[in-house]
Amino acid sequence: MEKKKAFIINFLYFAFLLCAVFLLLKYGLPMLSPFVIAFVIAYLLKRPVIFLSRKLHLPRKPAAVLLVLVFYSTIGLLISLLGIRAFSTTRDLVMNLPQIYAAHVEPVLTDIFGNVEQGLKKMDPSLVSTLEDLFNQFIQSIGQMVSSLSMSAMGTISGVASSLPGLFIKLLLMIISTFFIAADYELLTGFFLKQLDGKSKQIFLQVKKYVVGTLFVCIRSYALIMTITFIELSVGLSIIGVKNSILIAFLISVFDILPVLGTGGIMIPWTIIAALTGDYSLSIGLLIVYLIITVIRNIIEPKIVGSQIGLHPVVTLASMFVGVQLLGVVGLFGFPISLSLLRHLNDNGTIHLFK
């Protein structure tokens, strides 16, 4: 009975902690995101600030302000140039989507229908009229879908534009907070550590050291996966005769890091467009390359990430899947790291969750 009581108490305790962490990440993190990102940037700039302060013989605060200013100026310039270019290209593509459909897609569909119609005439001429009606309805539905998609995309772009004031406020808060945190980093972290007692402080420092190290390990692991994907794409696209295969492979491998879209976000539409334009050899080649990359990615990703953070590939894969479903990108990285942290603390005897 005492063991059952202890089990129930421990279960409720950890269930409460898990619920608290989930609510904090789900609802608290978006509200505090400017300050969290500011703290992360200040942490990453901590060592460069110390280096700059020693080299230029400056106090810490002026060195921190100077380095943060250079950091945001460089990042802001790059993001502005890329953002303007991407927004202009996307807007032009969305506005011209109906014309692109009418000029390129619809003629291909008409040719495909003509070939099917000729084949049916030889087999059963009575089916031709029915097929024509179905094709006309199909073409009309596709045209309406493209027009509605274009209008929806324009509405989305307008919605993004209307949300820019709120985004600007968040960016302003993040930049200002970065200056203050970077200038007083030691003071702020020292004040927080003083609020913890001896054992809690030791556990916190242990967790911080392990999480930071594991996070960099995950980044290194995904960089390795991206490199493998880049090599596979470069070889595959070169074999099927795609021009500028190395540049295209690099862009797709960077896009592959995204958890929802991934390689398929580019390869699948590319394969469909190639098939619609009549380039069936290219379409089949792209499909084969995509299938090979997907199979290899699903095999190596759990093994590489799991071996780096000390988890079994099945546990890593399950935690990544659950994490994406619950918290998106944060869960993709956060869940495996959290499980790895629990395993590490359990092995060290800090906590006792499992044998």
Secondary structure, DSSP 8 states (H G I E B T S, - for coil): -HHHHHHHHHHHHHHHHHHHHHHIIIIIHHHHHHHHHHHHHHHHTHHHHHHHHHHHT--HHHHHHHHHHHHHHHHHHHHHHHHHHHHHHHHHHHHTHHHHIIIIIHHHHHHHHHHHHHHHHHH-TTHHHHHHHHHHHHHHHHHHHHHHHHHHHHHHHHHHHHTHHHHHHHHHHHHHHHHHHHHTHHHHHHHHHHTS-HHHHHHHHHHHHHHHHHHHHHHHHHHHHHHHHHHHHHHHHHHTT-TTHHHHHHHHHHHTTSSSSTTHHHHHHHHHHHHHTT-HHHHHHHHHHHHHHHHHHHHHHHHHHHHHHT--HHHHHHHHHHHHHHHTHHHHHHHHHHHHHHHHHHHTTS--S--
